[in-house]
Amino acid sequence: MPKHTLGYLVLCDAHGKVGGKDCIYGVFNRIYVARFPARHELCYLAFELWTAPGTHQLSVKITNTDEQDVVDPMGPIEMTVGESGQGSGAIQLRHLPLERPGIYSFVILLDGDEIGARDLFVEPVPNR
């Protein structure tokens, strides 16, 4: 069995915890931009993971099509996982720079191990 397992990793417009449940709204993997450079004002990177109970270090890096960092890597954030081994939550992302069209990858690491990634496709607004 792997050391850490990613249940899901999604980009969304909003995230909240209600009654112990993760509420995820407005899931997306593609956005259209009128002109570049641009910024995505607010979104969340929501996740569920499985690992050993205890304290772990969660980090996120965001890269562009050329695998260059879009922002400085985030974290590590200390995360405590309960006896079930399941952890979940979301990281708020504000003013995400989008310099040009392409694929932006959101990579999540737990205790320094890459456990998954989610791609965001950023495209110019189509001509109609």
DAPE-V249186 format. One record per backbone hydrogen bond with DSSP energy under -1.0 kcal/mol. CO is the residue of the C=O (numbers start at 0). NH is the residue of the N-H. E is the energy in kcal/mol with one decimal. If there is no record, write none. Layout:
BEGIN
co=CO nh=NH e=E
co=CO nh=NH e=E
END
This chain:
BEGIN
co=4 nh=49 e=-3.1
co=7 nh=47 e=-2.0
co=9 nh=45 e=-2.6
co=10 nh=27 e=-2.2
co=11 nh=43 e=-2.7
co=13 nh=24 e=-2.5
co=15 nh=22 e=-3.5
co=17 nh=20 e=-2.0
co=20 nh=17 e=-2.5
co=22 nh=15 e=-1.9
co=24 nh=12 e=-1.6
co=24 nh=13 e=-1.7
co=28 nh=120 e=-2.9
co=30 nh=122 e=-2.4
co=32 nh=124 e=-1.8
co=37 nh=97 e=-3.3
co=39 nh=95 e=-2.3
co=40 nh=94 e=-1.7
co=42 nh=92 e=-3.3
co=43 nh=11 e=-2.2
co=44 nh=90 e=-1.7
co=45 nh=9 e=-2.5
co=46 nh=88 e=-2.0
co=47 nh=6 e=-2.7
co=47 nh=7 e=-1.3
co=48 nh=86 e=-2.8
co=49 nh=4 e=-2.7
co=53 nh=80 e=-3.3
co=55 nh=78 e=-2.9
co=56 nh=110 e=-3.4
co=57 nh=76 e=-3.1
co=58 nh=108 e=-3.0
co=59 nh=73 e=-3.1
co=60 nh=106 e=-3.1
co=61 nh=69 e=-3.0
co=62 nh=104 e=-2.4
co=63 nh=66 e=-2.4
co=67 nh=63 e=-2.1
co=73 nh=59 e=-2.2
co=76 nh=57 e=-2.9
co=78 nh=55 e=-3.2
co=80 nh=53 e=-2.7
co=81 nh=84 e=-1.9
co=84 nh=50 e=-2.7
co=86 nh=48 e=-3.2
co=88 nh=46 e=-2.6
co=90 nh=44 e=-2.3
co=92 nh=42 e=-2.1
co=95 nh=39 e=-2.5
co=97 nh=37 e=-2.4
co=101 nh=121 e=-3.1
co=103 nh=119 e=-2.8
co=104 nh=62 e=-2.3
co=105 nh=117 e=-1.9
co=106 nh=60 e=-2.3
co=107 nh=114 e=-2.6
co=107 nh=115 e=-1.0
co=108 nh=58 e=-2.5
co=109 nh=112 e=-2.0
co=112 nh=109 e=-2.7
co=115 nh=107 e=-2.6
co=117 nh=105 e=-2.8
co=119 nh=103 e=-2.9
co=120 nh=30 e=-2.5
co=121 nh=101 e=-2.3
co=122 nh=32 e=-2.7
END
